[in-house]
Amino acid sequence: MTTSDHLSLSAAELGTLWMGYENKTMNMRFLEHYIEKAENREAKDILKSYYKKERKHVETLAKIFQKEGAALPVGYTEKDVEPGAPRLFDEMFDVMHLRLITIINMGLFTVHSSMAYREDIRKLYKDFTADAQEGYDQTTGFLLKHAAIPRPPYISMPKDIEFVKNKQYMSGFNMLSRKRPLNAVEIGHLYQSLEANSVGMTLMTGFAQAAQNKDAGKVFFDGKNLAKQIVDKLSDLLRESDVHTPSVWAGIATDSTNAPFSDKMMMYQTSVFANFGLTSNAIGSAFSLRSDLPAKLAKTATDIFTFAKDSGQVMVDNGWMEEPPQAEDRTQLAKGQSKK
């Protein structure tokens, strides 16, 4: 009896598995360096725990590619990490970086799960998502315990249920009328983006000072400035509604200029974070009911898109961008027939 496990991989499943292999092999390389340098026992245990999960997932993915007769992606290997290189970030940031990785993985693999039809692939993404959620819980708990990250802003609890009574609730462009304060949903999305860009700013700082390739170094430097601009813009939006913006952040780049990671891998991580920024921006815009917010977020999205395009171009120019599996070029294949 035929089951869904015996079906061939669809193009969508092949594409998502390919992306999973690229991301997970990259995560392993970052974690190898962080584990090597870890001094706090609890932090090291968290890093090692997630590393074991990622290694197991990579082995599973490799078996699927082999079973399906598909070429195994190169991804990121031990060649992309320099053993013994000085620490590029302090230990709190290592855990903060992992936390952001788990946030991205939770969203990414939930989407990939919705594109899976084969039973074994659906189960695989269920496992991927569960492990990312566990990693998020561990890293968040650790960072909160050590006061390394602030909690999001607070507002007063509602005493009554209210419904929107007029169009002014959605207004934000009219300079003659007062903008309503941000609602809790809007605050949540703005703060998540602020938090991610705060981590991204530190990440780009370390990458910029350690990059060997001049063009890559410029992209990282531009990324640091872009993240700073976004943090400032989002902080201003929150402050306009008298919403407190936490400013105490642990996690910094060291003064090392010796790269523990290859420029190729740092650039790919930058590309992943840029794409995450675009996605978060789009979701934040979709759930914003004040008309000025989507417009302001659209400008931010344009800046992120331009930055992502620049980082992609550097990857192409240096031969760092591995091509995903693609459909046959039927027009090219048919050219031989047209000449007969």
QUITAKA-V232140 format. One record per residue. RES is the residue in one letter. PHI is phi in degrees with one decimal (999 if undefined). PSI is psi in whole degrees, 0 to 359 (NA if undefined). D_FIRST is the distance of its C-alpha to the first C-alpha in Angstrom with 2 decimals. Layout:
BEGIN
<<RES	PHI	PSI	D_FIRST> <RES	PHI	PSI	D_FIRST>>
END
This chain:
BEGIN
<<M	999	131	0.00> <T	-78.7	132	3.79> <T	-116.4	170	6.48> <S	-63.8	338	10.13> <D	-65.7	337	11.02> <H	-92.6	358	9.78> <L	-72.3	150	11.92> <S	-68.1	154	15.40> <L	-64.6	135	18.23> <S	-76.2	166	20.17> <A	-60.3	321	23.92> <A	-64.0	316	24.65> <E	-65.8	318	22.49> <L	-61.0	316	24.04> <G	-64.5	317	27.46> <T	-70.5	324	27.26> <L	-65.3	322	26.01> <W	-61.9	315	28.90> <M	-63.0	320	31.31> <G	-61.0	319	30.13> <Y	-65.3	316	30.83> <E	-60.0	311	34.25> <N	-66.6	316	35.23> <K	-72.5	324	34.12> <T	-67.6	325	35.77> <M	-65.3	313	38.88> <N	-57.5	319	38.88> <M	-59.9	320	38.73> <R	-67.1	317	41.81> <F	-60.9	315	43.81> <L	-65.4	325	42.91> <E	-59.2	317	43.95> <H	-68.3	316	47.42> <Y	-64.0	320	47.69> <I	-65.1	318	46.71> <E	-58.5	324	49.24> <K	-95.8	351	52.00> <A	-64.5	136	51.12> <E	-114.9	326	53.93> <N	-74.0	124	52.98> <R	-60.6	315	50.77> <E	-64.3	318	48.80> <A	-62.8	318	48.23> <K	-63.7	320	47.14> <D	-63.5	321	44.62> <I	-65.5	315	43.10> <L	-63.4	316	42.97> <K	-66.6	322	41.46> <S	-61.5	314	38.83> <Y	-70.3	326	37.59> <Y	-61.2	317	37.86> <K	-61.5	320	35.53> <K	-64.5	315	32.91> <E	-64.6	320	33.29> <R	-63.1	318	33.14> <K	-62.8	319	29.89> <H	-65.7	319	28.40> <V	-63.1	319	29.75> <E	-63.2	320	28.20> <T	-64.9	316	24.75> <L	-62.2	318	25.30> <A	-61.3	320	26.51> <K	-65.4	322	23.38> <I	-64.8	314	21.23> <F	-60.2	317	23.64> <Q	-63.8	315	23.58> <K	-63.0	324	19.80> <E	-85.4	357	19.74> <G	73.5	26	22.74> <A	-101.5	143	25.06> <A	-61.6	135	28.69> <L	-76.4	128	29.58> <P	-59.9	156	32.22> <V	-71.4	314	35.67> <G	61.4	223	36.11> <Y	-128.9	132	38.99> <T	-119.4	183	39.98> <E	-60.2	338	42.78> <K	-67.5	343	44.99> <D	-90.6	5	45.08> <V	-129.1	139	46.83> <E	-101.9	103	50.30> <P	-60.5	139	50.55> <G	81.5	357	53.83> <A	-64.8	149	54.60> <P	-60.5	155	56.65> <R	-61.9	132	55.05> <L	-92.7	333	54.73> <F	-132.4	157	54.23> <D	-73.6	169	55.36> <E	-66.3	326	52.97> <M	-63.0	323	52.64> <F	-69.3	326	51.51> <D	-54.9	316	48.82> <V	-71.2	324	47.24> <M	-63.1	320	47.94> <H	-62.8	314	46.18> <L	-61.1	320	43.10> <R	-59.0	316	43.24> <L	-66.6	325	43.17> <I	-60.0	316	40.26> <T	-66.7	325	38.26> <I	-62.3	314	39.31> <I	-63.6	318	38.06> <N	-64.9	321	34.77> <M	-58.7	315	34.16> <G	-71.1	316	34.60> <L	-62.6	312	32.86> <F	-78.8	339	29.59> <T	-66.5	317	29.53> <V	-64.3	315	29.71> <H	-62.4	325	27.10> <S	-61.3	323	24.73> <S	-72.9	350	25.16> <M	-103.2	3	24.11> <A	-99.6	138	20.79> <Y	-117.6	326	17.44> <R	-70.1	139	14.99> <E	-60.5	318	14.60> <D	-67.4	327	16.10> <I	-73.7	321	18.92> <R	-60.6	317	19.71> <K	-64.9	322	20.09> <L	-59.2	314	22.20> <Y	-70.6	332	24.57> <K	-63.2	318	24.83> <D	-67.8	317	26.09> <F	-57.8	313	28.35> <T	-66.1	317	29.91> <A	-61.9	319	30.45> <D	-68.4	323	32.21> <A	-65.2	320	34.34> <Q	-63.9	319	35.37> <E	-64.9	319	36.37> <G	-62.9	322	38.35> <Y	-63.4	315	40.06> <D	-60.2	316	41.09> <Q	-66.5	313	42.49> <T	-68.5	320	44.41> <T	-65.2	315	45.77> <G	-61.2	318	46.92> <F	-63.4	313	48.61> <L	-67.8	322	50.39> <L	-66.9	319	51.61> <K	-61.9	326	52.91> <H	-97.3	14	54.90> <A	52.1	37	56.10> <A	-88.2	339	54.62> <I	-132.9	142	53.23> <P	-82.9	159	54.80> <R	-79.8	156	53.03> <P	-60.6	166	52.68> <P	-62.3	157	55.63> <Y	-110.2	150	56.41> <I	-132.4	167	57.64> <S	-66.4	144	59.05> <M	-70.8	138	56.67> <P	-67.6	138	56.76> <K	-95.3	337	58.83> <D	-137.1	161	57.89> <I	-90.1	133	55.16> <E	-130.8	153	56.25> <F	-119.3	150	55.05> <V	-64.0	130	56.07> <K	-104.4	339	59.21> <N	-153.2	173	60.06> <K	-70.8	344	59.03> <Q	-63.3	338	61.00> <Y	-59.5	326	58.17> <M	-96.0	1	56.26> <S	-83.2	145	59.41> <G	-152.9	349	60.20> <F	-91.6	335	62.00> <N	-69.0	113	65.14> <M	-71.0	341	67.84> <L	-87.5	347	70.10> <S	-113.2	153	67.74> <R	-78.7	133	66.56> <K	-73.1	139	62.96> <R	-70.4	156	61.21> <P	-63.8	157	60.08> <L	-61.8	144	56.54> <N	-89.3	172	54.07> <A	-63.2	324	51.84> <V	-65.5	315	48.72> <E	-64.6	318	50.73> <I	-60.1	317	52.29> <G	-59.1	313	48.95> <H	-70.1	321	47.60> <L	-63.5	319	50.95> <Y	-68.5	321	51.23> <Q	-60.6	319	47.78> <S	-66.4	320	48.71> <L	-60.3	315	52.11> <E	-62.9	313	50.62> <A	-62.8	321	48.15> <N	-73.5	334	50.97> <S	-65.7	317	53.25> <V	-66.3	317	50.81> <G	-61.4	325	50.30> <M	-62.7	317	54.07> <T	-67.7	319	54.40> <L	-59.9	314	51.45> <M	-66.6	327	53.00> <T	-61.3	312	56.38> <G	-64.6	316	55.12> <F	-61.4	318	53.18> <A	-63.5	320	56.26> <Q	-79.7	345	58.64> <A	-105.4	348	56.37> <A	-61.9	140	55.06> <Q	-92.6	326	56.14> <N	-83.4	130	55.35> <K	-62.7	315	58.01> <D	-66.3	321	55.81> <A	-64.8	318	53.22> <G	-59.5	321	56.09> <K	-65.7	319	57.33> <V	-61.8	316	53.94> <F	-63.6	319	53.78> <F	-64.2	317	57.36> <D	-62.9	323	56.65> <G	-64.3	321	53.61> <K	-61.0	314	55.86> <N	-66.4	321	58.31> <L	-64.6	316	55.67> <A	-61.4	319	54.19> <K	-62.9	317	57.74> <Q	-62.2	319	58.46> <I	-66.2	318	55.33> <V	-59.6	316	56.24> <D	-63.6	317	59.77> <K	-64.4	314	58.64> <L	-67.9	324	56.21> <S	-63.4	319	58.83> <D	-63.3	318	61.36> <L	-61.5	319	59.05> <L	-68.9	317	58.62> <R	-65.9	329	62.34> <E	-60.3	333	63.30> <S	-99.4	17	61.78> <D	57.2	35	63.52> <V	-97.6	127	60.23> <H	-65.0	134	60.73> <T	-111.0	106	59.10> <P	-56.7	137	58.66> <S	-121.3	0	60.27> <V	-92.0	110	59.83> <W	-128.5	130	57.20> <A	-91.2	173	56.74> <G	92.5	106	55.10> <I	-136.0	162	57.09> <A	-82.0	143	57.01> <T	-77.7	185	59.23> <D	-94.5	13	61.95> <S	-71.2	141	59.98> <T	-116.0	11	59.70> <N	-96.1	120	57.57> <A	-76.9	120	53.98> <P	-80.7	348	51.41> <F	-123.6	153	48.68> <S	-70.1	152	48.38> <D	-58.5	323	49.51> <K	-58.3	314	46.11> <M	-72.2	320	44.35> <M	-64.0	325	47.01> <M	-70.9	322	46.70> <Y	-66.5	319	42.93> <Q	-61.0	321	43.40> <T	-61.5	317	46.04> <S	-63.7	318	43.71> <V	-61.6	315	41.02> <F	-67.2	324	43.73> <A	-64.1	317	45.15> <N	-65.3	322	41.82> <F	-62.4	320	41.47> <G	-62.6	320	45.00> <L	-64.5	318	44.17> <T	-65.2	313	41.19> <S	-61.2	321	43.28> <N	-63.8	318	46.10> <A	-65.3	318	43.98> <I	-66.1	318	42.65> <G	-60.4	320	46.21> <S	-66.0	319	47.51> <A	-63.0	329	44.92> <F	-102.2	12	45.97> <S	-95.1	125	49.71> <L	-98.9	352	51.67> <R	-91.5	123	55.04> <S	-61.1	334	55.46> <D	-75.7	336	57.15> <L	-66.6	310	54.33> <P	-57.9	324	51.70> <A	-65.9	317	54.49> <K	-68.7	321	55.51> <L	-70.1	331	51.96> <A	-64.6	321	51.41> <K	-63.9	319	54.32> <T	-63.0	318	52.78> <A	-61.6	321	49.44> <T	-62.1	317	51.35> <D	-64.9	319	52.98> <I	-66.6	319	49.71> <F	-61.4	316	48.10> <T	-62.2	318	51.09> <F	-63.9	316	50.87> <A	-62.8	321	47.14> <K	-64.2	318	47.92> <D	-63.7	318	50.72> <S	-66.5	322	48.58> <G	-64.1	322	45.90> <Q	-64.9	320	48.64> <V	-63.5	321	49.93> <M	-64.0	318	46.46> <V	-65.4	314	46.20> <D	-60.1	329	49.79> <N	-100.8	5	49.22> <G	68.8	32	45.85> <W	-98.7	349	44.15> <M	-94.1	109	41.48> <E	-77.9	134	38.12> <E	-79.7	133	36.26> <P	-67.7	159	32.83> <P	-56.9	141	30.18> <Q	-134.8	161	31.06> <A	-67.1	154	29.99> <E	-63.5	145	31.27> <D	-84.8	91	34.77> <R	-65.2	328	34.13> <T	-64.6	317	37.87> <Q	-65.0	319	38.80> <L	-65.7	329	36.29> <A	-81.1	349	37.69> <K	-62.8	325	41.27> <G	-64.9	326	41.08> <Q	-71.9	325	40.16> <S	-69.5	340	43.00> <K	-88.1	350	45.54> <K	-77.5	NA	44.68>>
END
